Amino acid sequence: WDLLQFVESTEMHVVKRREVAADAGLAELLHCAPGQAWYEITILRKLPQEKVPLSYLLVYLRPEFVDAVGPEKVFTRPIYSMVEERFGVRIVEVRQEITAANLEAGMARALKAKEGLAAMRIARYYLDRDGAVIEVGIGYYPSGRYTQRSRFRAQSAEGAGAGHG
């Protein structure tokens, strides 16, 4: 799967919505000040034909943009694109951090996986043109359910020194 295919072909099932204030641990994860208010949406990402979810996703949205997300229980569009459309905000940069994690009990239950199972944690930070973080998405992908592939190609060495001397 490439990222766009993945986003377009999966469904996001909303499990819970709530307002939160970032405690020390969450502030570190979201790269924000402790006490900052966020709107947290808990989502299970699924392929339409599959019973077992692909990932457990926590989306943190700045409270002033919460009206971009309707009351629907299932989304197929990325939340950042709904924010862009509703508020005229432009996301110009996405920063991504990938690390390993272990599934906590609640996540494991929701994912139909074993507690403590290894998972890939992908955090994405969506920034506007002023560099402000509009949304943070933190996805937990249990071992064996998702592969992220990247390809890096070296620049051609031909002509690297041409025209000099």
N, C-alpha and C positions, 0 to 999 in steps of 0.2 A: 504493500500500500504506500502511495506517496501521501503527503499530508492533505492535499486538496481532495483527492479521491476519498480518503479516510473521513474527512469532515462531511463531504457531500453524501456519502453512502451510509452514514450511521445516524441513529436517532439518539437524542439526549432526553432521558426520562427524568423529570424532576421528582426528587424524593422529599426534599425539605427546603424551606426558605426561611431565613431569619436575619435580623440585624445583629451584628456583633461589634464589640470594641476589641481591638487587637491587644491581647496580653503580650507579655515579653516574647514568648515563643512564636506566636503568630506574627508579631511585628518583625521579628527576625526573618521569618519565611517570606513575608510580603514586602520586605525592605521599606517599612514605614515606621512612623513614630508610635510608641506604645500609646494606647488609648484612642487611636484613630478609628473612626466609625467605618464599617463596611457592611454591605449587604451580601450575605453568604447564600449561595444556591448549591445544594447537594444534588448531584446528577449521576445517574448510571448511563454510560454510553453503551449502546447495543447495535448490533447488526440486526435489521428487521427480522430475518428468518431464524436468528439464533436465540436460544433460551438463556444461555449464560452470558452475562455482561462482559464487554471487553475491558471496561475500566470504570473506576470510581473517580468522579471529578468534583472538586470543590472550586466553585467560581466565586471570586470576590470582586464585587462591583462597587465603585464609589457611590454612596447613597444618592447623590444628585442625578445619577443616570438610571436609577432603578425602574423608572417608568418605561424604559425601552423594552423591558421584559414583561410580556403579557402574562395572564393567568394560566396559559396553556400548561398542560402536564408533559407534553412532548414537543421538543424543538428539533428541527433539522438544520436550521441556519445557525451559524456561529453567533454568540451573544455580541461580540464586538461589532459585527456588521449591523445588528439591530440598533446598537448605540449610535453608530455612525449615521444611520438613516434617520433616526428619531431626533437626534440632537445636532446634526451637522458637524460632529466631531470627526476629525480624520486621524486614524491610527497610522502613524508613519514608521513605527519601529516595533518589532517584537523581539524581546530578549528571551532566550530559552536556556534553562538549566536542567540537565539530566543527571540523576543520581540513583543510587540503589536505596531501597527501603524495605521494610517488612510490614505486611498487612496487620493492622490492628484488628481487634475482635469484630467491631461493628462493620468495618470495611469488608473484612473477610466474609462475614455473613451475607452482606448485600451482594457480594461478587460470587457467592457460592464457591468459596475457596477456603483453604485451611488458614487459620490464624497463624501469623508468623511467617507465612509463605513469602519468599523473595518477590519483590516487585520493582519495576522501573518507575521512578517518580519523575515526571516531566512538569516543570513549572514554566509557564509562559507569562511574560509581563508585557502588556499592551500599552504603548506610550503614544501620546498625542504630539503635535508639532512643537509644543513647549517643553516636552520631556516629562510631562506629568503622567503618572501611571493611572490609567482609566479602569483597567481590569487586570486581574491576575487569575490564571487558571492553573490548578494543580491537579494533575491526573496521576492515578495509581494504576499501573498495568501489571496484573499478576503474571508471574513467570509463565511463558509459553503461549500467551494470548495475543501478543502484539510484537512485531519486529519493526524497528525504525531503521531504514536503510539510507545511507548517504553515499555519494560518490564524489571523490575529489580527483581532479585531473591536473597534472603538472603543466605549467606553461611550456609551450614549445621553445626549445633551445635554439632553433634555427633563427639566424639573423640577429641573435642577441647582441653580437658585437659589430654588426655591419654598420658601415658608414663612419666608424670612428678611426682616426689615425691617419 
